[in-house]
Amino acid sequence: MSNAGNQCLVFIMRYPLPKTLLKLIDRAESERHPIIRSTCVNCISLAVEKWPKKELAPFLEDLQSCIKTQLSGAALTVRERARQLFNNFKSRFPGLASTTFNSLSPQVRRQISREEKKAGKTKRMHGGFRKFLKTRRSSRNVRKASGPAPTVVKAASLDISAKQSQMLKEEDM
């Protein structure tokens, strides 16, 4: 499929066209070429993500069967897109996603679980450049504070005036 055709199909799939979704599901399950299957699964994933739930309701069984077949397919790109489709499906229909997940083979379930764990670690590790700077600054402050404890001298023990004592209190704040 050409890049222009791909972009056009993605644009069309942003808007609910129920007949189109059924054709894409059938094409994804029956097509032999992995690139075409991958594109179909990608567009189905976009529809699951963007369309209202009432438009998707008639196709839930077909979506579940499509997810099952594509997750256990031979082509790597199709399986990756099918995992993305499953994640979108899970965010929109959590109950159905759990039944679909339980009906998958143990090998596919392990792969999905591994990917979820990796995604969780990645989200915690990578928070962007600003978060990196904040953590770096805070670790510098911790290193400075972990040195020898500064000696604290109370103003009362010194022979200073009340005005100087007030100035010291303001500096501490």
C-alpha positions as protocol buffer text, in pm:
chain_id: "A"
residue {
  index: 1
  type: MET
  ca { x: 0 y: 0 z: 0 }
}
residue {
  index: 2
  type: SER
  ca { x: 141 y: 338 z: -88 }
}
residue {
  index: 3
  type: ASN
  ca { x: 219 y: 601 z: 172 }
}
residue {
  index: 4
  type: ALA
  ca { x: -48 y: 838 z: 35 }
}
residue {
  index: 5
  type: GLY
  ca { x: -306 y: 561 z: 45 }
}
residue {
  index: 6
  type: ASN
  ca { x: -203 y: 479 z: 398 }
}
residue {
  index: 7
  type: GLN
  ca { x: -242 y: 840 z: 510 }
}
residue {
  index: 8
  type: CYS
  ca { x: -580 y: 865 z: 339 }
}
residue {
  index: 9
  type: LEU
  ca { x: -702 y: 548 z: 509 }
}
residue {
  index: 10
  type: VAL
  ca { x: -586 y: 674 z: 850 }
}
residue {
  index: 11
  type: PHE
  ca { x: -769 y: 1004 z: 790 }
}
residue {
  index: 12
  type: ILE
  ca { x: -1088 y: 821 z: 690 }
}
residue {
  index: 13
  type: MET
  ca { x: -1072 y: 593 z: 996 }
}
residue {
  index: 14
  type: ARG
  ca { x: -1088 y: 889 z: 1234 }
}
residue {
  index: 15
  type: TYR
  ca { x: -1459 y: 919 z: 1158 }
}
residue {
  index: 16
  type: PRO
  ca { x: -1711 y: 644 z: 1232 }
}
residue {
  index: 17
  type: LEU
  ca { x: -1794 y: 443 z: 922 }
}
residue {
  index: 18
  type: PRO
  ca { x: -1919 y: 105 z: 1050 }
}
residue {
  index: 19
  type: LYS
  ca { x: -1910 y: -72 z: 714 }
}
residue {
  index: 20
  type: THR
  ca { x: -1544 y: 20 z: 676 }
}
residue {
  index: 21
  type: LEU
  ca { x: -1453 y: -134 z: 1011 }
}
residue {
  index: 22
  type: LEU
  ca { x: -1617 y: -465 z: 925 }
}
residue {
  index: 23
  type: LYS
  ca { x: -1433 y: -476 z: 592 }
}
residue {
  index: 24
  type: LEU
  ca { x: -1102 y: -402 z: 764 }
}
residue {
  index: 25
  type: ILE
  ca { x: -1160 y: -676 z: 1022 }
}
residue {
  index: 26
  type: ASP
  ca { x: -1240 y: -927 z: 748 }
}
residue {
  index: 27
  type: ARG
  ca { x: -938 y: -814 z: 545 }
}
residue {
  index: 28
  type: ALA
  ca { x: -706 y: -836 z: 844 }
}
residue {
  index: 29
  type: GLU
  ca { x: -814 y: -1194 z: 910 }
}
residue {
  index: 30
  type: SER
  ca { x: -812 y: -1314 z: 550 }
}
residue {
  index: 31
  type: GLU
  ca { x: -519 y: -1130 z: 391 }
}
residue {
  index: 32
  type: ARG
  ca { x: -191 y: -1317 z: 342 }
}
residue {
  index: 33
  type: HIS
  ca { x: 45 y: -1024 z: 302 }
}
residue {
  index: 34
  type: PRO
  ca { x: 176 y: -903 z: 640 }
}
residue {
  index: 35
  type: ILE
  ca { x: 208 y: -536 z: 540 }
}
residue {
  index: 36
  type: ILE
  ca { x: -158 y: -517 z: 443 }
}
residue {
  index: 37
  type: ARG
  ca { x: -262 y: -703 z: 760 }
}
residue {
  index: 38
  type: SER
  ca { x: -45 y: -465 z: 963 }
}
residue {
  index: 39
  type: THR
  ca { x: -208 y: -161 z: 802 }
}
residue {
  index: 40
  type: CYS
  ca { x: -556 y: -303 z: 861 }
}
residue {
  index: 41
  type: VAL
  ca { x: -479 y: -372 z: 1227 }
}
residue {
  index: 42
  type: ASN
  ca { x: -337 y: -22 z: 1264 }
}
residue {
  index: 43
  type: CYS
  ca { x: -658 y: 132 z: 1124 }
}
residue {
  index: 44
  type: ILE
  ca { x: -873 y: -90 z: 1345 }
}
residue {
  index: 45
  type: SER
  ca { x: -667 y: 24 z: 1642 }
}
residue {
  index: 46
  type: LEU
  ca { x: -726 y: 386 z: 1545 }
}
residue {
  index: 47
  type: ALA
  ca { x: -1101 y: 320 z: 1521 }
}
residue {
  index: 48
  type: VAL
  ca { x: -1106 y: 155 z: 1863 }
}
residue {
  index: 49
  type: GLU
  ca { x: -919 y: 451 z: 2007 }
}
residue {
  index: 50
  type: LYS
  ca { x: -1120 y: 733 z: 1844 }
}
residue {
  index: 51
  type: TRP
  ca { x: -1471 y: 609 z: 1771 }
}
residue {
  index: 52
  type: PRO
  ca { x: -1758 y: 632 z: 2021 }
}
residue {
  index: 53
  type: LYS
  ca { x: -1838 y: 309 z: 2204 }
}
residue {
  index: 54
  type: LYS
  ca { x: -2189 y: 289 z: 2059 }
}
residue {
  index: 55
  type: GLU
  ca { x: -2043 y: 272 z: 1706 }
}
residue {
  index: 56
  type: LEU
  ca { x: -1810 y: -11 z: 1809 }
}
residue {
  index: 57
  type: ALA
  ca { x: -2070 y: -212 z: 2002 }
}
residue {
  index: 58
  type: PRO
  ca { x: -2196 y: -422 z: 1706 }
}
residue {
  index: 59
  type: PHE
  ca { x: -1841 y: -530 z: 1622 }
}
residue {
  index: 60
  type: LEU
  ca { x: -1707 y: -633 z: 1962 }
}
residue {
  index: 61
  type: GLU
  ca { x: -1712 y: -1007 z: 1891 }
}
residue {
  index: 62
  type: ASP
  ca { x: -1544 y: -952 z: 1555 }
}
residue {
  index: 63
  type: LEU
  ca { x: -1286 y: -728 z: 1721 }
}
residue {
  index: 64
  type: GLN
  ca { x: -1211 y: -992 z: 1982 }
}
residue {
  index: 65
  type: SER
  ca { x: -1160 y: -1263 z: 1722 }
}
residue {
  index: 66
  type: CYS
  ca { x: -943 y: -1029 z: 1515 }
}
residue {
  index: 67
  type: ILE
  ca { x: -727 y: -950 z: 1818 }
}
residue {
  index: 68
  type: LYS
  ca { x: -686 y: -1319 z: 1899 }
}
residue {
  index: 69
  type: THR
  ca { x: -585 y: -1417 z: 1548 }
}
residue {
  index: 70
  type: GLN
  ca { x: -349 y: -1125 z: 1494 }
}
residue {
  index: 71
  type: LEU
  ca { x: -174 y: -1165 z: 1831 }
}
residue {
  index: 72
  type: SER
  ca { x: -88 y: -1523 z: 1745 }
}
residue {
  index: 73
  type: GLY
  ca { x: 14 y: -1448 z: 1386 }
}
residue {
  index: 74
  type: ALA
  ca { x: 353 y: -1520 z: 1233 }
}
residue {
  index: 75
  type: ALA
  ca { x: 456 y: -1168 z: 1125 }
}
residue {
  index: 76
  type: LEU
  ca { x: 634 y: -957 z: 1388 }
}
residue {
  index: 77
  type: THR
  ca { x: 495 y: -623 z: 1268 }
}
residue {
  index: 78
  type: VAL
  ca { x: 140 y: -756 z: 1273 }
}
residue {
  index: 79
  type: ARG
  ca { x: 184 y: -887 z: 1628 }
}
residue {
  index: 80
  type: GLU
  ca { x: 322 y: -551 z: 1743 }
}
residue {
  index: 81
  type: ARG
  ca { x: 27 y: -366 z: 1594 }
}
residue {
  index: 82
  type: ALA
  ca { x: -211 y: -625 z: 1738 }
}
residue {
  index: 83
  type: ARG
  ca { x: -65 y: -564 z: 2086 }
}
residue {
  index: 84
  type: GLN
  ca { x: -125 y: -193 z: 2033 }
}
residue {
  index: 85
  type: LEU
  ca { x: -482 y: -276 z: 1927 }
}
residue {
  index: 86
  type: PHE
  ca { x: -524 y: -491 z: 2237 }
}
residue {
  index: 87
  type: ASN
  ca { x: -402 y: -207 z: 2461 }
}
residue {
  index: 88
  type: ASN
  ca { x: -649 y: 35 z: 2300 }
}
residue {
  index: 89
  type: PHE
  ca { x: -924 y: -226 z: 2333 }
}
residue {
  index: 90
  type: LYS
  ca { x: -832 y: -278 z: 2700 }
}
residue {
  index: 91
  type: SER
  ca { x: -850 y: 95 z: 2773 }
}
residue {
  index: 92
  type: ARG
  ca { x: -1196 y: 122 z: 2617 }
}
residue {
  index: 93
  type: PHE
  ca { x: -1348 y: -217 z: 2717 }
}
residue {
  index: 94
  type: PRO
  ca { x: -1164 y: -349 z: 3025 }
}
residue {
  index: 95
  type: GLY
  ca { x: -1408 y: -634 z: 3100 }
}
residue {
  index: 96
  type: LEU
  ca { x: -1405 y: -772 z: 2749 }
}
residue {
  index: 97
  type: ALA
  ca { x: -1030 y: -730 z: 2729 }
}
residue {
  index: 98
  type: SER
  ca { x: -978 y: -946 z: 3037 }
}
residue {
  index: 99
  type: THR
  ca { x: -1191 y: -1227 z: 2890 }
}
residue {
  index: 100
  type: THR
  ca { x: -1002 y: -1193 z: 2562 }
}
residue {
  index: 101
  type: PHE
  ca { x: -671 y: -1199 z: 2749 }
}
residue {
  index: 102
  type: ASN
  ca { x: -771 y: -1515 z: 2938 }
}
residue {
  index: 103
  type: SER
  ca { x: -866 y: -1690 z: 2614 }
}
residue {
  index: 104
  type: LEU
  ca { x: -522 y: -1629 z: 2459 }
}
residue {
  index: 105
  type: SER
  ca { x: -245 y: -1887 z: 2458 }
}
residue {
  index: 106
  type: PRO
  ca { x: -1 y: -1874 z: 2752 }
}
residue {
  index: 107
  type: GLN
  ca { x: 284 y: -1767 z: 2525 }
}
residue {
  index: 108
  type: VAL
  ca { x: 92 y: -1465 z: 2395 }
}
residue {
  index: 109
  type: ARG
  ca { x: -18 y: -1373 z: 2748 }
}
residue {
  index: 110
  type: ARG
  ca { x: 343 y: -1378 z: 2867 }
}
residue {
  index: 111
  type: GLN
  ca { x: 448 y: -1152 z: 2581 }
}
residue {
  index: 112
  type: ILE
  ca { x: 173 y: -900 z: 2658 }
}
residue {
  index: 113
  type: SER
  ca { x: 260 y: -907 z: 3030 }
}
residue {
  index: 114
  type: ARG
  ca { x: 630 y: -854 z: 2954 }
}
residue {
  index: 115
  type: GLU
  ca { x: 549 y: -560 z: 2731 }
}
residue {
  index: 116
  type: GLU
  ca { x: 328 y: -403 z: 2999 }
}
residue {
  index: 117
  type: LYS
  ca { x: 607 y: -437 z: 3254 }
}
residue {
  index: 118
  type: LYS
  ca { x: 854 y: -277 z: 3013 }
}
residue {
  index: 119
  type: ALA
  ca { x: 612 y: 8 z: 2946 }
}
residue {
  index: 120
  type: GLY
  ca { x: 573 y: 66 z: 3320 }
}
residue {
  index: 121
  type: LYS
  ca { x: 949 y: 78 z: 3371 }
}
residue {
  index: 122
  type: THR
  ca { x: 995 y: 309 z: 3074 }
}
residue {
  index: 123
  type: LYS
  ca { x: 734 y: 551 z: 3203 }
}
residue {
  index: 124
  type: ARG
  ca { x: 906 y: 567 z: 3539 }
}
residue {
  index: 125
  type: MET
  ca { x: 1255 y: 598 z: 3393 }
}
residue {
  index: 126
  type: HIS
  ca { x: 1191 y: 853 z: 3123 }
}
residue {
  index: 127
  type: GLY
  ca { x: 1011 y: 1160 z: 3241 }
}
residue {
  index: 128
  type: GLY
  ca { x: 1165 y: 1405 z: 2999 }
}
residue {
  index: 129
  type: PHE
  ca { x: 1456 y: 1640 z: 3025 }
}
residue {
  index: 130
  type: ARG
  ca { x: 1303 y: 1865 z: 3290 }
}
residue {
  index: 131
  type: LYS
  ca { x: 1240 y: 1572 z: 3521 }
}
residue {
  index: 132
  type: PHE
  ca { x: 1597 y: 1456 z: 3462 }
}
residue {
  index: 133
  type: LEU
  ca { x: 1728 y: 1797 z: 3564 }
}
residue {
  index: 134
  type: LYS
  ca { x: 1510 y: 1807 z: 3874 }
}
residue {
  index: 135
  type: THR
  ca { x: 1628 y: 1467 z: 3991 }
}
residue {
  index: 136
  type: ARG
  ca { x: 1985 y: 1559 z: 3917 }
}
residue {
  index: 137
  type: ARG
  ca { x: 1956 y: 1883 z: 4116 }
}
residue {
  index: 138
  type: SER
  ca { x: 1792 y: 1708 z: 4408 }
}
residue {
  index: 139
  type: SER
  ca { x: 2065 y: 1442 z: 4413 }
}
residue {
  index: 140
  type: ARG
  ca { x: 2327 y: 1717 z: 4425 }
}
residue {
  index: 141
  type: ASN
  ca { x: 2150 y: 1873 z: 4722 }
}
residue {
  index: 142
  type: VAL
  ca { x: 2141 y: 1539 z: 4897 }
}
residue {
  index: 143
  type: ARG
  ca { x: 2516 y: 1492 z: 4845 }
}
residue {
  index: 144
  type: LYS
  ca { x: 2588 y: 1837 z: 4987 }
}
residue {
  index: 145
  type: ALA
  ca { x: 2363 y: 1777 z: 5285 }
}
residue {
  index: 146
  type: SER
  ca { x: 2518 y: 1440 z: 5363 }
}
residue {
  index: 147
  type: GLY
  ca { x: 2853 y: 1601 z: 5452 }
}
residue {
  index: 148
  type: PRO
  ca { x: 2948 y: 1704 z: 5805 }
}
residue {
  index: 149
  type: ALA
  ca { x: 2668 y: 1864 z: 5999 }
}
residue {
  index: 150
  type: PRO
  ca { x: 2702 y: 2241 z: 6028 }
}
residue {
  index: 151
  type: THR
  ca { x: 2744 y: 2382 z: 6374 }
}
residue {
  index: 152
  type: VAL
  ca { x: 2444 y: 2575 z: 6491 }
}
residue {
  index: 153
  type: VAL
  ca { x: 2499 y: 2873 z: 6713 }
}
residue {
  index: 154
  type: LYS
  ca { x: 2198 y: 3020 z: 6883 }
}
residue {
  index: 155
  type: ALA
  ca { x: 2162 y: 3397 z: 6882 }
}
residue {
  index: 156
  type: ALA
  ca { x: 2090 y: 3397 z: 7256 }
}
residue {
  index: 157
  type: SER
  ca { x: 2431 y: 3254 z: 7338 }
}
residue {
  index: 158
  type: LEU
  ca { x: 2602 y: 3537 z: 7152 }
}
residue {
  index: 159
  type: ASP
  ca { x: 2619 y: 3888 z: 7277 }
}
residue {
  index: 160
  type: ILE
  ca { x: 2430 y: 4056 z: 6992 }
}
residue {
  index: 161
  type: SER
  ca { x: 2160 y: 4311 z: 6977 }
}
residue {
  index: 162
  type: ALA
  ca { x: 1793 y: 4238 z: 6907 }
}
residue {
  index: 163
  type: LYS
  ca { x: 1821 y: 4399 z: 6562 }
}
residue {
  index: 164
  type: GLN
  ca { x: 2102 y: 4164 z: 6458 }
}
residue {
  index: 165
  type: SER
  ca { x: 1905 y: 3869 z: 6596 }
}
residue {
  index: 166
  type: GLN
  ca { x: 1604 y: 3965 z: 6382 }
}
residue {
  index: 167
  type: MET
  ca { x: 1825 y: 3987 z: 6072 }
}
residue {
  index: 168
  type: LEU
  ca { x: 1961 y: 3636 z: 6137 }
}
residue {
  index: 169
  type: LYS
  ca { x: 1609 y: 3495 z: 6170 }
}
residue {
  index: 170
  type: GLU
  ca { x: 1506 y: 3653 z: 5836 }
}
residue {
  index: 171
  type: GLU
  ca { x: 1810 y: 3503 z: 5663 }
}
residue {
  index: 172
  type: ASP
  ca { x: 1723 y: 3156 z: 5790 }
}
residue {
  index: 173
  type: MET
  ca { x: 1380 y: 3178 z: 5636 }
}
